[in-house]
Amino acid sequence: MAVDLKMMLPEWFKDILEFNQLLETEEIDLEAVEESLKSIRDNCYIQTADETTILLLEKRFGIPYQGETLDFRRSRVLQRYNTVVPFTIGFLKNRLSDLYGANGYILSVNTKTCLLTIKVTSDRYGALNLLYDLLWDVIPAHIQIIASQEVEKDVKGSYYIGTTVSSTKITTI
């Protein structure tokens, strides 16, 4: 411990046995508290985190533990933190094109009101759920999202019928 409690006693208490015994007990408890605080401080940063904290972070990121050294595991968790892509409209357009094709969506952005409107025109089953999974992972919390799916089908014959199915889910965090 950095501070000796007995040195803080006034002169007239230094010779009393009970005070010396109490302070020795307090020093042991304070050393345990200091060790706990040091452990908490160390676990706030990946570079100094202990094995239990690294294991928790590996579970959070879905990284399997395969018996590597603690330093290697720390660097792997740091790498995973650094691979999170910052959100840009270009990145979102690329991801939407990958999922639905170049003409499979309509995207409009209102930067003044932080509103993002996405209409998926793909008739793929589960397209909207796939969109929500993507948006939940990459869109910052301050952006309001209006997402819907609109599919048009033409039936050939003597009657021409156009239908539209749409659903909207507004998620505000």
OpenMM code with the backbone's topology and positions (N, CA, C; nanometers):
from openmm import Vec3, app, unit

residues = "MET ALA VAL ASP LEU LYS MET MET LEU PRO GLU TRP PHE LYS ASP ILE LEU GLU PHE ASN GLN LEU LEU GLU THR GLU GLU ILE ASP LEU GLU ALA VAL GLU GLU SER LEU LYS SER ILE ARG ASP ASN CYS TYR ILE GLN THR ALA ASP GLU THR THR ILE LEU LEU LEU GLU LYS ARG PHE GLY ILE PRO TYR GLN GLY GLU THR LEU ASP PHE ARG ARG SER ARG VAL LEU GLN ARG TYR ASN THR VAL VAL PRO PHE THR ILE GLY PHE LEU LYS ASN ARG LEU SER ASP LEU TYR GLY ALA ASN GLY TYR ILE LEU SER VAL ASN THR LYS THR CYS LEU LEU THR ILE LYS VAL THR SER ASP ARG TYR GLY ALA LEU ASN LEU LEU TYR ASP LEU LEU TRP ASP VAL ILE PRO ALA HIS ILE GLN ILE ILE ALA SER GLN GLU VAL GLU LYS ASP VAL LYS GLY SER TYR TYR ILE GLY THR THR VAL SER SER THR LYS ILE THR THR ILE".split()
positions = [
    Vec3(0.0837, -0.1179, 0.0000),
    Vec3(0.0000, 0.0000, 0.0000),
    Vec3(0.0884, 0.1246, 0.0000),
    Vec3(0.0469, 0.2280, -0.0689),
    Vec3(0.1285, 0.3479, -0.0835),
    Vec3(0.1351, 0.4290, 0.0456),
    Vec3(0.0306, 0.4260, 0.1284),
    Vec3(0.0268, 0.5069, 0.2499),
    Vec3(0.0264, 0.4142, 0.3715),
    Vec3(0.1151, 0.4410, 0.4658),
    Vec3(0.1181, 0.3654, 0.5909),
    Vec3(0.0240, 0.4348, 0.6885),
    Vec3(-0.0839, 0.3679, 0.7245),
    Vec3(-0.1841, 0.4305, 0.8102),
    Vec3(-0.1298, 0.4617, 0.9496),
    Vec3(-0.0341, 0.3827, 0.9970),
    Vec3(0.0217, 0.4073, 1.1303),
    Vec3(0.0958, 0.5409, 1.1355),
    Vec3(0.1493, 0.5820, 1.0225),
    Vec3(0.2198, 0.7107, 1.0190),
    Vec3(0.1219, 0.8279, 1.0292),
    Vec3(-0.0040, 0.8021, 1.0016),
    Vec3(-0.1037, 0.9087, 1.0073),
    Vec3(-0.1632, 0.9248, 1.1477),
    Vec3(-0.1319, 0.8323, 1.2371),
    Vec3(-0.1833, 0.8406, 1.3741),
    Vec3(-0.1177, 0.9561, 1.4501),
    Vec3(-0.1929, 1.0237, 1.5326),
    Vec3(-0.1301, 1.1237, 1.6204),
    Vec3(-0.0349, 1.0542, 1.7194),
    Vec3(0.0602, 1.1259, 1.7677),
    Vec3(0.1642, 1.0713, 1.8551),
    Vec3(0.1065, 1.0007, 1.9773),
    Vec3(0.0019, 1.0545, 2.0368),
    Vec3(-0.0491, 0.9967, 2.1617),
    Vec3(-0.1239, 0.8654, 2.1399),
    Vec3(-0.1568, 0.8269, 2.0091),
    Vec3(-0.2216, 0.6992, 1.9819),
    Vec3(-0.1235, 0.5917, 1.9348),
    Vec3(-0.0026, 0.6271, 1.9014),
    Vec3(0.0919, 0.5320, 1.8418),
    Vec3(0.1309, 0.4182, 1.9358),
    Vec3(0.1280, 0.4403, 2.0633),
    Vec3(0.1679, 0.3366, 2.1580),
    Vec3(0.0515, 0.2485, 2.2025),
    Vec3(-0.0683, 0.2758, 2.1586),
    Vec3(-0.1848, 0.1961, 2.1998),
    Vec3(-0.1951, 0.0752, 2.1070),
    Vec3(-0.1908, -0.0432, 2.1659),
    Vec3(-0.1878, -0.1686, 2.0912),
    Vec3(-0.3122, -0.1873, 2.0038),
    Vec3(-0.4293, -0.1524, 2.0554),
    Vec3(-0.5538, -0.1725, 1.9813),
    Vec3(-0.5553, -0.0917, 1.8512),
    Vec3(-0.5076, 0.0321, 1.8582),
    Vec3(-0.5047, 0.1141, 1.7370),
    Vec3(-0.4094, 0.0555, 1.6333),
    Vec3(-0.2961, 0.0059, 1.6776),
    Vec3(-0.2010, -0.0551, 1.5843),
    Vec3(-0.2608, -0.1790, 1.5177),
    Vec3(-0.3310, -0.2613, 1.5952),
    Vec3(-0.3935, -0.3813, 1.5397),
    Vec3(-0.5059, -0.3443, 1.4420),
    Vec3(-0.5866, -0.2454, 1.4784),
    Vec3(-0.6942, -0.2005, 1.3883),
    Vec3(-0.6380, -0.1486, 1.2559),
    Vec3(-0.5314, -0.0721, 1.2634),
    Vec3(-0.4740, -0.0159, 1.1411),
    Vec3(-0.4084, -0.1232, 1.0546),
    Vec3(-0.3503, -0.2246, 1.1149),
    Vec3(-0.2958, -0.3351, 1.0357),
    Vec3(-0.4069, -0.4073, 0.9602),
    Vec3(-0.5203, -0.4275, 1.0271),
    Vec3(-0.6360, -0.4908, 0.9618),
    Vec3(-0.6889, -0.4024, 0.8490),
    Vec3(-0.6974, -0.2733, 0.8751),
    Vec3(-0.7447, -0.1802, 0.7728),
    Vec3(-0.6508, -0.1776, 0.6525),
    Vec3(-0.5215, -0.1860, 0.6768),
    Vec3(-0.4245, -0.1854, 0.5667),
    Vec3(-0.4444, -0.3058, 0.4754),
    Vec3(-0.4737, -0.4214, 0.5339),
    Vec3(-0.4983, -0.5416, 0.4530),
    Vec3(-0.6214, -0.5218, 0.3654),
    Vec3(-0.7286, -0.4686, 0.4243),
    Vec3(-0.8506, -0.4450, 0.3466),
    Vec3(-0.8290, -0.3390, 0.2389),
    Vec3(-0.7555, -0.2344, 0.2727),
    Vec3(-0.7306, -0.1291, 0.1739),
    Vec3(-0.6425, -0.1781, 0.0599),
    Vec3(-0.5492, -0.2680, 0.0888),
    Vec3(-0.4686, -0.3263, -0.0184),
    Vec3(-0.5560, -0.4082, -0.1131),
    Vec3(-0.6531, -0.4820, -0.0578),
    Vec3(-0.7454, -0.5588, -0.1423),
    Vec3(-0.8306, -0.4656, -0.2278),
    Vec3(-0.8741, -0.3547, -0.1697),
    Vec3(-0.9525, -0.2566, -0.2464),
    Vec3(-0.8675, -0.1963, -0.3575),
    Vec3(-0.7413, -0.1641, -0.3267),
    Vec3(-0.6523, -0.1089, -0.4290),
    Vec3(-0.6305, -0.2069, -0.5435),
    Vec3(-0.6131, -0.3349, -0.5114),
    Vec3(-0.5963, -0.4363, -0.6155),
    Vec3(-0.7215, -0.4464, -0.7023),
    Vec3(-0.8390, -0.4394, -0.6393),
    Vec3(-0.9642, -0.4449, -0.7159),
    Vec3(-0.9774, -0.3246, -0.8080),
    Vec3(-0.9432, -0.2070, -0.7578),
    Vec3(-0.9500, -0.0867, -0.8409),
    Vec3(-0.8513, -0.0932, -0.9567),
    Vec3(-0.7325, -0.1467, -0.9316),
    Vec3(-0.6339, -0.1617, -1.0392),
    Vec3(-0.6854, -0.2585, -1.1453),
    Vec3(-0.7479, -0.3664, -1.1014),
    Vec3(-0.8044, -0.4629, -1.1962),
    Vec3(-0.9150, -0.3991, -1.2799),
    Vec3(-0.9995, -0.3192, -1.2162),
    Vec3(-1.1070, -0.2509, -1.2893),
    Vec3(-1.0483, -0.1539, -1.3910),
    Vec3(-0.9472, -0.0763, -1.3494),
    Vec3(-0.8828, 0.0174, -1.4429),
    Vec3(-0.8194, -0.0566, -1.5595),
    Vec3(-0.7515, -0.1665, -1.5303),
    Vec3(-0.6863, -0.2432, -1.6365),
    Vec3(-0.7874, -0.3014, -1.7342),
    Vec3(-0.9038, -0.3420, -1.6861),
    Vec3(-1.0040, -0.4041, -1.7725),
    Vec3(-1.0833, -0.3035, -1.8552),
    Vec3(-1.0610, -0.1757, -1.8328),
    Vec3(-1.1262, -0.0742, -1.9164),
    Vec3(-1.0611, -0.0648, -2.0542),
    Vec3(-0.9411, -0.1181, -2.0687),
    Vec3(-0.8671, -0.1100, -2.1941),
    Vec3(-0.8296, -0.2500, -2.2402),
    Vec3(-0.8446, -0.2745, -2.3686),
    Vec3(-0.8184, -0.4079, -2.4223),
    Vec3(-0.6716, -0.4456, -2.4058),
    Vec3(-0.5804, -0.3505, -2.4207),
    Vec3(-0.4374, -0.3807, -2.4127),
    Vec3(-0.3955, -0.4319, -2.2753),
    Vec3(-0.4696, -0.3963, -2.1696),
    Vec3(-0.4330, -0.4385, -2.0343),
    Vec3(-0.5380, -0.5277, -1.9701),
    Vec3(-0.6391, -0.5681, -2.0449),
    Vec3(-0.7482, -0.6488, -1.9884),
    Vec3(-0.6997, -0.7883, -1.9516),
    Vec3(-0.7654, -0.8453, -1.8504),
    Vec3(-0.7288, -0.9805, -1.8094),
    Vec3(-0.8024, -1.0832, -1.8955),
    Vec3(-0.7750, -1.2096, -1.8694),
    Vec3(-0.8279, -1.3171, -1.9531),
    Vec3(-0.9806, -1.3254, -1.9483),
    Vec3(-1.0395, -1.2992, -1.8318),
    Vec3(-1.1854, -1.3050, -1.8184),
    Vec3(-1.2527, -1.1988, -1.9050),
    Vec3(-1.1988, -1.0780, -1.9047),
    Vec3(-1.2562, -0.9700, -1.9852),
    Vec3(-1.2378, -0.9971, -2.1337),
    Vec3(-1.1225, -1.0475, -2.1731),
    Vec3(-1.0994, -1.0808, -2.3140),
    Vec3(-1.1959, -1.1903, -2.3586),
    Vec3(-1.2211, -1.2889, -2.2727),
    Vec3(-1.3160, -1.3952, -2.3056),
    Vec3(-1.4561, -1.3381, -2.3258),
    Vec3(-1.4957, -1.2429, -2.2422),
    Vec3(-1.6257, -1.1777, -2.2571),
    Vec3(-1.6347, -1.1027, -2.3904),
    Vec3(-1.5287, -1.0305, -2.4274),
    Vec3(-1.5281, -0.9576, -2.5541),
    Vec3(-1.5285, -1.0535, -2.6729),
    Vec3(-1.4584, -1.1653, -2.6615),
    Vec3(-1.4591, -1.2647, -2.7691),
    Vec3(-1.5992, -1.3219, -2.7882),
    Vec3(-1.6702, -1.3464, -2.6799),
    Vec3(-1.8081, -1.3957, -2.6911),
    Vec3(-1.8972, -1.2912, -2.7566),
    Vec3(-1.8762, -1.1644, -2.7210),
    Vec3(-1.9571, -1.0567, -2.7779),
    Vec3(-1.9390, -1.0478, -2.9295),
    Vec3(-1.8166, -1.0673, -2.9773),
    Vec3(-1.7884, -1.0599, -3.1202),
    Vec3(-1.8022, -1.1936, -3.1911),
    Vec3(-1.8275, -1.3002, -3.1172),
    Vec3(-1.8402, -1.4318, -3.1791),
    Vec3(-1.7072, -1.4903, -3.2228),
    Vec3(-1.6003, -1.4566, -3.1534),
    Vec3(-1.4674, -1.5081, -3.1854),
    Vec3(-1.4467, -1.6363, -3.1052),
    Vec3(-1.4202, -1.7484, -3.1708),
    Vec3(-1.3993, -1.8726, -3.0952),
    Vec3(-1.2635, -1.8719, -3.0252),
    Vec3(-1.2623, -1.9217, -2.9032),
    Vec3(-1.1371, -1.9318, -2.8273),
    Vec3(-1.0705, -2.0637, -2.8619),
    Vec3(-0.9448, -2.0572, -2.9068),
    Vec3(-0.8757, -2.1781, -2.9513),
    Vec3(-0.7433, -2.1981, -2.8790),
    Vec3(-0.7293, -2.1450, -2.7588),
    Vec3(-0.6097, -2.1685, -2.6798),
    Vec3(-0.4897, -2.0835, -2.7159),
    Vec3(-0.5100, -1.9678, -2.7796),
    Vec3(-0.3976, -1.8814, -2.8143),
    Vec3(-0.3496, -1.8055, -2.6907),
    Vec3(-0.2387, -1.7346, -2.7079),
    Vec3(-0.1864, -1.6545, -2.5977),
    Vec3(-0.2768, -1.5341, -2.5741),
    Vec3(-0.2673, -1.4785, -2.4542),
    Vec3(-0.3506, -1.3645, -2.4184),
    Vec3(-0.3193, -1.2435, -2.5064),
    Vec3(-0.1925, -1.2208, -2.5395),
    Vec3(-0.1562, -1.1081, -2.6263),
    Vec3(-0.2167, -1.1227, -2.7655),
    Vec3(-0.2149, -1.2442, -2.8200),
    Vec3(-0.2742, -1.2667, -2.9516),
    Vec3(-0.4247, -1.2439, -2.9466),
    Vec3(-0.4894, -1.2905, -2.8403),
    Vec3(-0.6338, -1.2720, -2.8262),
    Vec3(-0.6685, -1.1239, -2.8126),
    Vec3(-0.5865, -1.0486, -2.7394),
    Vec3(-0.6095, -0.9042, -2.7277),
    Vec3(-0.6005, -0.8371, -2.8643),
    Vec3(-0.4987, -0.8729, -2.9418),
    Vec3(-0.4828, -0.8100, -3.0737),
    Vec3(-0.5976, -0.8480, -3.1665),
    Vec3(-0.6499, -0.9694, -3.1536),
    Vec3(-0.7623, -1.0113, -3.2376),
    Vec3(-0.8894, -0.9332, -3.2027),
    Vec3(-0.9138, -0.9098, -3.0728),
    Vec3(-1.0299, -0.8305, -3.0314),
    Vec3(-1.0140, -0.6863, -3.0783),
    Vec3(-0.8932, -0.6305, -3.0658),
    Vec3(-0.8686, -0.4944, -3.1149),
    Vec3(-0.8928, -0.4842, -3.2650),
    Vec3(-0.8497, -0.5857, -3.3376),
    Vec3(-0.8707, -0.5860, -3.4824),
    Vec3(-1.0199, -0.5872, -3.5147),
    Vec3(-1.0981, -0.6631, -3.4396),
    Vec3(-1.2422, -0.6690, -3.4643),
    Vec3(-1.3078, -0.5344, -3.4361),
    Vec3(-1.2633, -0.4652, -3.3312),
    Vec3(-1.3154, -0.3314, -3.3040),
    Vec3(-1.2826, -0.2359, -3.4185),
    Vec3(-1.1654, -0.2500, -3.4765),
    Vec3(-1.1214, -0.1579, -3.5811),
    Vec3(-1.1808, -0.1889, -3.7175),
    Vec3(-1.2459, -0.3036, -3.7360),
    Vec3(-1.3037, -0.3351, -3.8662),
    Vec3(-1.4468, -0.2865, -3.8806),
    Vec3(-1.5027, -0.2233, -3.7794),
    Vec3(-1.6371, -0.1686, -3.7904),
    Vec3(-1.6318, -0.0511, -3.8876),
    Vec3(-1.7097, -0.0606, -3.9931),
    Vec3(-1.7057, 0.0390, -4.0991),
    Vec3(-1.7878, 0.1611, -4.0581),
    Vec3(-1.7331, 0.2818, -4.0726),
    Vec3(-1.8135, 0.4004, -4.0441),
    Vec3(-1.9247, 0.4146, -4.1478),
    Vec3(-2.0388, 0.4643, -4.1050),
    Vec3(-2.1548, 0.4736, -4.1929),
    Vec3(-2.1391, 0.5875, -4.2927),
    Vec3(-2.1599, 0.5552, -4.4210),
    Vec3(-2.1700, 0.6549, -4.5270),
    Vec3(-2.2830, 0.6116, -4.6192),
    Vec3(-2.3375, 0.7062, -4.6930),
    Vec3(-2.4439, 0.6744, -4.7881),
    Vec3(-2.3900, 0.5836, -4.8983),
    Vec3(-2.2667, 0.6073, -4.9412),
    Vec3(-2.2059, 0.5213, -5.0434),
    Vec3(-2.1941, 0.3774, -4.9968),
    Vec3(-2.1534, 0.3595, -4.8722),
    Vec3(-2.1443, 0.2245, -4.8164),
    Vec3(-2.2819, 0.1589, -4.8139),
    Vec3(-2.3856, 0.2343, -4.7718),
    Vec3(-2.5214, 0.1795, -4.7679),
    Vec3(-2.5699, 0.1434, -4.9081),
    Vec3(-2.5426, 0.2293, -5.0071),
    Vec3(-2.5834, 0.1983, -5.1450),
    Vec3(-2.5157, 0.0716, -5.1959),
    Vec3(-2.3881, 0.0553, -5.1655),
    Vec3(-2.3180, -0.0670, -5.2070),
    Vec3(-2.3792, -0.1907, -5.1432),
    Vec3(-2.4108, -0.1827, -5.0141),
    Vec3(-2.4704, -0.2979, -4.9453),
    Vec3(-2.6099, -0.3276, -4.9999),
    Vec3(-2.6886, -0.2229, -5.0273),
    Vec3(-2.8225, -0.2439, -5.0832),
    Vec3(-2.8136, -0.3034, -5.2231),
    Vec3(-2.7176, -0.2583, -5.3027),
    Vec3(-2.6990, -0.3153, -5.4367),
    Vec3(-2.6569, -0.4612, -5.4285),
    Vec3(-2.5730, -0.4946, -5.3317),
    Vec3(-2.5336, -0.6344, -5.3134),
    Vec3(-2.6532, -0.7211, -5.2771),
    Vec3(-2.7429, -0.6675, -5.1943),
    Vec3(-2.8570, -0.7468, -5.1472),
    Vec3(-2.9699, -0.7551, -5.2494),
    Vec3(-3.0022, -0.6428, -5.3145),
    Vec3(-3.1226, -0.6368, -5.3978),
    Vec3(-3.0964, -0.6058, -5.5444),
    Vec3(-2.9736, -0.5808, -5.5826),
    Vec3(-2.9436, -0.5425, -5.7196),
    Vec3(-2.9505, -0.3914, -5.7343),
    Vec3(-2.8995, -0.3410, -5.8457),
    Vec3(-2.8920, -0.1962, -5.8665),
    Vec3(-3.0294, -0.1314, -5.8740),
    Vec3(-3.1294, -0.2028, -5.9274),
    Vec3(-3.2638, -0.1463, -5.9406),
    Vec3(-3.3612, -0.2060, -5.8400),
    Vec3(-3.3125, -0.2708, -5.7372),
    Vec3(-3.3996, -0.3387, -5.6417),
    Vec3(-3.4387, -0.2551, -5.5215),
    Vec3(-3.4043, -0.1277, -5.5222),
    Vec3(-3.4379, -0.0423, -5.4084),
    Vec3(-3.4446, 0.1030, -5.4535),
    Vec3(-3.5130, 0.1847, -5.3746),
    Vec3(-3.5171, 0.3298, -5.3942),
    Vec3(-3.4748, 0.3915, -5.2612),
    Vec3(-3.3728, 0.4749, -5.2653),
    Vec3(-3.3172, 0.5337, -5.1436),
    Vec3(-3.3281, 0.6847, -5.1521),
    Vec3(-3.3831, 0.7458, -5.0480),
    Vec3(-3.3828, 0.8918, -5.0407),
    Vec3(-3.3340, 0.9333, -4.9020),
    Vec3(-3.2560, 1.0406, -4.9002),
    Vec3(-3.1928, 1.0871, -4.7769),
    Vec3(-3.2281, 1.2331, -4.7556),
    Vec3(-3.2768, 1.2652, -4.6369),
    Vec3(-3.3004, 1.4035, -4.5985),
    Vec3(-3.2019, 1.4353, -4.4863),
    Vec3(-3.0959, 1.5083, -4.5193),
    Vec3(-2.9901, 1.5340, -4.4212),
    Vec3(-3.0317, 1.6358, -4.3155),
    Vec3(-3.1283, 1.7217, -4.3482),
    Vec3(-3.1704, 1.8225, -4.2506),
    Vec3(-3.2479, 1.7605, -4.1351),
    Vec3(-3.3316, 1.6624, -4.1655),
    Vec3(-3.4119, 1.5985, -4.0602),
    Vec3(-3.3569, 1.4624, -4.0190),
    Vec3(-3.2428, 1.4239, -4.0739),
    Vec3(-3.1808, 1.2925, -4.0450),
    Vec3(-3.2797, 1.1796, -4.0712),
    Vec3(-3.3403, 1.1828, -4.1887),
    Vec3(-3.4402, 1.0830, -4.2267),
    Vec3(-3.3888, 1.0036, -4.3457),
    Vec3(-3.3978, 0.8733, -4.3352),
    Vec3(-3.3538, 0.7818, -4.4394),
    Vec3(-3.4756, 0.7005, -4.4815),
    Vec3(-3.5151, 0.7114, -4.6087),
    Vec3(-3.6308, 0.6378, -4.6594),
    Vec3(-3.5824, 0.5364, -4.7617),
    Vec3(-3.6168, 0.4105, -4.7385),
    Vec3(-3.5744, 0.3026, -4.8276),
    Vec3(-3.6975, 0.2241, -4.8690),
    Vec3(-3.7161, 0.2108, -5.0004),
    Vec3(-3.8226, 0.1265, -5.0545),
    Vec3(-3.7564, 0.0118, -5.1285),
    Vec3(-3.7829, -0.1081, -5.0824),
    Vec3(-3.7287, -0.2268, -5.1471),
    Vec3(-3.8298, -0.2713, -5.2509),
    Vec3(-3.7856, -0.2821, -5.3773),
    Vec3(-3.8761, -0.3229, -5.4847),
    Vec3(-3.8537, -0.4678, -5.5251),
    Vec3(-3.7749, -0.5380, -5.4492),
    Vec3(-3.7482, -0.6789, -5.4769),
    Vec3(-3.8636, -0.7635, -5.4244),
    Vec3(-3.9004, -0.8681, -5.5007),
    Vec3(-4.0068, -0.9572, -5.4546),
    Vec3(-3.9501, -1.0776, -5.3800),
    Vec3(-3.8262, -1.0701, -5.3446),
    Vec3(-3.7593, -1.1775, -5.2721),
    Vec3(-3.8221, -1.1941, -5.1335),
    Vec3(-3.8487, -1.3195, -5.0946),
    Vec3(-3.9100, -1.3461, -4.9647),
    Vec3(-3.8126, -1.3081, -4.8532),
    Vec3(-3.8603, -1.2373, -4.7530),
    Vec3(-3.7765, -1.1966, -4.6407),
    Vec3(-3.6870, -1.0784, -4.6707),
    Vec3(-3.7138, -1.0073, -4.7800),
    Vec3(-3.6275, -0.8955, -4.8186),
    Vec3(-3.6291, -0.7850, -4.7136),
    Vec3(-3.7451, -0.7608, -4.6552),
    Vec3(-3.7550, -0.6542, -4.5562),
    Vec3(-3.6827, -0.6921, -4.4263),
    Vec3(-3.6926, -0.8185, -4.3872),
    Vec3(-3.6195, -0.8627, -4.2677),
    Vec3(-3.4687, -0.8523, -4.2890),
    Vec3(-3.4246, -0.8856, -4.4084),
    Vec3(-3.2830, -0.8727, -4.4420),
    Vec3(-3.2396, -0.7263, -4.4356),
    Vec3(-3.3269, -0.6378, -4.4820),
    Vec3(-3.2987, -0.4946, -4.4769),
    Vec3(-3.2884, -0.4468, -4.3322),
    Vec3(-3.3823, -0.4893, -4.2470),
    Vec3(-3.3784, -0.4476, -4.1067),
    Vec3(-3.2517, -0.4963, -4.0372),
    Vec3(-3.2090, -0.6177, -4.0684),
    Vec3(-3.0847, -0.6683, -4.0097),
    Vec3(-2.9660, -0.5817, -4.0508),
    Vec3(-2.9618, -0.5429, -4.1777),
    Vec3(-2.8541, -0.4570, -4.2261),
    Vec3(-2.8591, -0.3205, -4.1581),
    Vec3(-2.9778, -0.2597, -4.1544),
    Vec3(-2.9905, -0.1256, -4.0987),
    Vec3(-2.9567, -0.1235, -3.9505),
    Vec3(-2.9976, -0.2262, -3.8784),
    Vec3(-2.9712, -0.2309, -3.7349),
    Vec3(-2.8208, -0.2332, -3.7069),
    Vec3(-2.7450, -0.2942, -3.7974),
    Vec3(-2.6008, -0.3057, -3.7762),
    Vec3(-2.5229, -0.1818, -3.8176),
    Vec3(-2.5673, -0.1084, -3.9199),
    Vec3(-2.4818, -0.0030, -3.9753),
    Vec3(-2.5336, 0.1393, -3.9578),
    Vec3(-2.6622, 0.1591, -3.9348),
    Vec3(-2.7159, 0.2952, -3.9285),
    Vec3(-2.6960, 0.3522, -3.7880),
    Vec3(-2.6415, 0.4734, -3.7756),
    Vec3(-2.6277, 0.5365, -3.6436),
    Vec3(-2.7642, 0.5607, -3.5791),
    Vec3(-2.7654, 0.5701, -3.4476),
    Vec3(-2.8902, 0.5771, -3.3717),
    Vec3(-2.9668, 0.7069, -3.3944),
    Vec3(-2.9029, 0.8139, -3.4352),
    Vec3(-2.9722, 0.9415, -3.4496),
    Vec3(-3.0471, 0.9543, -3.5830),
    Vec3(-3.0336, 0.8586, -3.6714),
    Vec3(-3.0990, 0.8654, -3.8024),
    Vec3(-3.2308, 0.7890, -3.7974),
    Vec3(-3.3384, 0.8579, -3.8359),
    Vec3(-3.4699, 0.7935, -3.8412),
    Vec3(-3.4810, 0.7178, -3.9730),
    Vec3(-3.5368, 0.5982, -3.9665),
    Vec3(-3.5454, 0.5118, -4.0838),
    Vec3(-3.6916, 0.4824, -4.1139),
    Vec3(-3.7295, 0.5004, -4.2396),
    Vec3(-3.8597, 0.4553, -4.2878),
    Vec3(-3.8304, 0.3562, -4.3995),
    Vec3(-3.8649, 0.2309, -4.3748),
    Vec3(-3.8354, 0.1253, -4.4715),
    Vec3(-3.9647, 0.0560, -4.5103),
    Vec3(-3.9765, 0.0245, -4.6382),
    Vec3(-4.0958, -0.0458, -4.6858),
    Vec3(-4.0584, -0.1324, -4.8049),
    Vec3(-4.1478, -0.2236, -4.8362),
    Vec3(-4.1281, -0.3107, -4.9520),
    Vec3(-4.2472, -0.2912, -5.0448),
    Vec3(-4.2179, -0.2600, -5.1687),
    Vec3(-4.3218, -0.2404, -5.2695),
    Vec3(-4.2906, -0.3294, -5.3888),
    Vec3(-4.3847, -0.4166, -5.4217),
    Vec3(-4.3650, -0.5089, -5.5329),
    Vec3(-4.4846, -0.4956, -5.6262),
    Vec3(-4.4567, -0.4794, -5.7542),
    Vec3(-4.5629, -0.4727, -5.8544),
    Vec3(-4.5567, -0.5966, -5.9409),
    Vec3(-4.6720, -0.6562, -5.9641),
    Vec3(-4.6814, -0.7745, -6.0499),
    Vec3(-4.7886, -0.7484, -6.1553),
    Vec3(-4.7568, -0.7808, -6.2778),
    Vec3(-4.8532, -0.7711, -6.3872),
    Vec3(-4.8970, -0.9116, -6.4247),
    Vec3(-5.0290, -0.9294, -6.4357),
    Vec3(-5.0839, -1.0586, -6.4761),
    Vec3(-5.1355, -1.0425, -6.6183),
    Vec3(-5.0851, -1.1250, -6.7118),
    Vec3(-5.1261, -1.1137, -6.8513),
    Vec3(-5.2576, -1.1877, -6.8722),
    Vec3(-5.3371, -1.1324, -6.9575),
    Vec3(-5.4681, -1.1891, -6.9904),
    Vec3(-5.5563, -1.0770, -7.0389),
    Vec3(-5.6850, -1.0998, -7.0305),
    Vec3(-5.7750, -0.9955, -7.0762),
    Vec3(-5.7856, -0.8821, -6.9754),
    Vec3(-5.7512, -0.9091, -6.8539),
    Vec3(-5.7496, -0.8042, -6.7525),
    Vec3(-5.6059, -0.7804, -6.7084),
    Vec3(-5.5739, -0.6567, -6.6912),
    Vec3(-5.4421, -0.6223, -6.6392),
    Vec3(-5.4596, -0.5673, -6.4977),
    Vec3(-5.3941, -0.6325, -6.4048),
    Vec3(-5.4088, -0.5946, -6.2645),
    Vec3(-5.2707, -0.5591, -6.2101),
    Vec3(-5.2643, -0.4468, -6.1461),
    Vec3(-5.1402, -0.4091, -6.0780),
    Vec3(-5.1654, -0.4072, -5.9277),
    Vec3(-5.0790, -0.4681, -5.8542),
    Vec3(-5.0967, -0.4711, -5.7084),
    Vec3(-4.9710, -0.4186, -5.6405),
    Vec3(-4.9944, -0.3695, -5.5250),
    Vec3(-4.8825, -0.3219, -5.4443),
    Vec3(-4.9024, -0.3691, -5.3013),
    Vec3(-4.7996, -0.4246, -5.2469),
    Vec3(-4.8010, -0.4649, -5.1068),
    Vec3(-4.6933, -0.3842, -5.0374),
    Vec3(-4.7302, -0.3232, -4.9290),
    Vec3(-4.6279, -0.2453, -4.8600),
    Vec3(-4.6472, -0.2577, -4.7100),
    Vec3(-4.5381, -0.2494, -4.6420),
    Vec3(-4.5424, -0.2442, -4.4960),
    Vec3(-4.4370, -0.1444, -4.4522),
    Vec3(-4.4624, -0.0823, -4.3425),
    Vec3(-4.3711, 0.0192, -4.2929),
    Vec3(-4.3425, -0.0075, -4.1464),
    Vec3(-4.2180, 0.0054, -4.1099),
    Vec3(-4.1793, -0.0082, -3.9698),
    Vec3(-4.0882, 0.1088, -3.9378),
    Vec3(-4.1283, 0.1873, -3.8413),
    Vec3(-4.0467, 0.3008, -3.7989),
    Vec3(-3.9827, 0.2631, -3.6661),
    Vec3(-3.8508, 0.2630, -3.6632),
    Vec3(-3.7781, 0.2299, -3.5414),
    Vec3(-3.7080, 0.3553, -3.4933),
    Vec3(-3.7430, 0.3986, -3.3744),
    Vec3(-3.6785, 0.5145, -3.3145),
    Vec3(-3.6069, 0.4695, -3.1892),
    Vec3(-3.4813, 0.5027, -3.1827),
    Vec3(-3.4020, 0.4621, -3.0659),
    Vec3(-3.3754, 0.5844, -2.9825),
] * unit.nanometer
topology = app.Topology()
chain = topology.addChain("A")
for resn in residues:
    res = topology.addResidue(resn, chain)
    for name in ("N", "CA", "C"):
        topology.addAtom(name, app.Element.getBySymbol(name[0]), res)
